[in-house]
């Protein structure tokens, strides 16, 4: 039995992963802002799922926020409730098309995808560096991290931040001898509320994508693109010269 923490589990990938791990008999602590949706999830698996309301935009204690309400504070509460943790998954994410560069959207994206993510990643690394057993941290990044996308500037930039931060943590763990795995998941478009109302090519069904993501996490992969079709697309994107990329009309 594993002890698992999932941030951003009220719907989409996070909720599907919570169901899958709970169905296997693991103990799963889930967190998100929409507490009523977490409660619905808990009713499906009352023995294996416990819920916590968490806002990844909450200020850290260093900036005047309440320690217990900060992302790090929530992680510590969940850690104590489980009596330790084997796997932490960061599914929280914000991203919208924002060609007008509305700052409210940009700041919200940065707060969740960078500040909240960093708080959790650093807290897990600190815990895992002293744990007497293997600890894994996984984050859901995106294929948008491959190149800068004009209509989603903050989203593509913050997802690249996650990719580089995870790469840095792998190096740090290797140098310091931590028994940890850092898994970066980069999915393409998945049919969730995240892209509701928009028609994107190669959109994957949620159960299929979630199964692929779970398989990668369980195999302790370091970095993986979901799925093979998107891996091919990403490879092609990398080959496009900058002078051509900046002229592409991505909608």
N, C-alpha and C positions, 0 to 999 in steps of 0.2 A: 504493500500500500504506500502510495506517495502522498506527500502533503504539498498542495499546489495553491498558488495565489494567482488570480487573474484580474488584471485591471482592465476596465472597459468591457464588462461582461453582460451588460444589460440587453444586448442584441447582437446580431451579426456573428462575426467570427468568434468573438469572446464567449458569447452564449453557447454557440455550438461546441466549442472546445470544453466548456464547463460541463455540458451534458455528457460528452464523450468520456471525459475523465471520471466523472461521478458514476457513470454506468459501469465503469470498470472496478468500482469499489474504492476509489481514492477519496481522500478528504480534500475538498475544494473550497477555498475562501474567495468569494467574488466581490468586486467593488465597481461602482459606477455612480454617476449622479442620479440616474433614474431608479430610485430605490424600489418603486412599486414593481418594476419589471424584474428586478433581482428577486423580489419576493415570489413572483410567479415561477421563476426558475427554481427557487428553493422548494416550492410546493411539489415540484416534480421529483426532487431527490431530497426529502427532508432530513435524512440521516447524514448524507454526504456533502451537502452544500450549506455554507454559512455566508451571510451577507453583511456588507459594510457599505455605507454611503461614503463616496469619496469624490472630491472635485480636484482634478489635476491642475486647475487654474488657481487653486488656493495659494496664498502667499506662504513662503517658507518662514520659519521662525526668525531667521536672520533679517527678514525684511518687515517684521512687525506682525506676521501672521500667528495664529494660535498653533502651538506645537502639535496638539492632538489632531488638528484639522488639516495640517500640511500633508502633501503627498508622502513625505518621509514618515510623518507621524502615523498615517494610516497603515503604511507598510509595517511599522513596528507593532501596531495593534493587532493586525492580522497574523503576524509572526507569533506573537504571544498566544493568540487564540488557538493556533494550530500546534503550538509547542515546538516550532521549528519549521523549516520549509525545504523541499527538495527541488522545486521548480517554480519559477516566477515568470509569468507571461504578461508583457505590456501590449495590450490591444487598444488602449485609449488612443484616439487620433482625431484630429480636426483637419478638414480640407475642403475648400470650395473654390470654384472658378471665381476669380477676382481680377478681371482685366482692368477694372477701374482703380485697383489698389486701395480699396477702402481700408483704413487703418484698423478699424474694429475687427475686421476679418483677419488681417495680417497678425495683429497682436494675439488674438485668440488662438490662431494656428501655432504661433511661436510658443505661447504659454503651455499648451498641451504637448505638442510634438517635441519641444526642446526642453523647456524648464521642468515640466512634470516628468517627462521621460528621464532626464538627467538625474533628478532627485531619486527616482526609484532605482535606476541603474547603479548609481553610486552606493545607495543603501544596501542593495543586494550584494554588490561586490565587497562591501565592508563586512557584511555578514558571512559571505562565502569564504572570505580570506582566512577566517578563523574557525570555520566549521570543521568538524571531525569526519565529515562525509561529503560526497560530491554534491555540488549545488549548480543548477543550470538556470540561466536567465535568457529568455527569448523575447524578441520584440518583433512586431509586425510593422515593417517598413513598407516600401512600395517600389514598383518598377519606375515610378515617377522620379526616384532618386538617381536614375541613370543620366538624365540631362536636364538642364534648366528649361522649364515649360512656362512660357510667357503668361498664359491665362491662369496659371496656378503657381506663381513664383514662390510664395512662402511655403506652399505644400511641398513642392519638389525640393526646395532648399532644406527644409527641416527634415525631410525623409533622408536626404543625403547626410545630414548631420548625424542621424541615428546610425547610418551605415558606418561612418568613420569613427564614431564613438565606440561602437561595438568592436570594430577592428582594433582600436587602441586598447580596449579592455582585454582582448585576447592576448595582445603583446604583453601587457602589464601582468596578466595572470601567468604567462609563461616565464617571464623574468623572475617573478616573485615566488613561483612554485605553488600557486593556488590550485586546488582541485576543483576547477570550475569549467563549465562550457558556456559560451556566449553564442547564441543562435540568432542570426538575422534572417527573417523571412521577407521576401520581396514579391508579393503577389501582383498579378495583373488585375483587371476589373473583375469584381465579384458582385453578383446580384444581391445586394443588401440595401438597407435604407441610405447608406452612404452615397450611392449613385442613383437613388430612386428618381424616376422621371426623366432620366437621360439614357440615350441609346448609344452604347459603346460597342466597338467590335470585340470579338473574342471574350465576351463576358461569360464568366464561369458560374455555374450553379453553386450556391452556398455549401450544400452537403459535400459536393465533390471537392471544392477548394479547401474546406475545413479538414477533410480527411487527409488531403495531401500535406497540409500544414502540420497536422498532428503527427503524421508519419515522419516528417523532417525533424520535428522536435524530439520525438521518441528515439530517433536514430542519432541524436546529438550532432546533427549537421551544423557546420559553422555558418554557412551562408548559402541560401538556395532561392531560386526564382520559381514561383508557382504560376503556371505549369510549364511543360516543355515548349508549348507554342509561344508563350511569353518569353521564354529563354531565347528563342530564335529571334523574336522581335527586338529584344534588348541588344542582342549581338549586332543586329543590323543598325540600330540607333547609334551604337558606338562608332560605327564605320562612317557615318555621315559627317563630312567636314563642317567645321563651325560656320563657314561662310554660307553653306546651304541650310544648316540647321536653323539659323536665325531667321531665315525667310519662310520656313514652313508655317502654314496657317493651321495650327492645331486648335480644334474647337472643343 
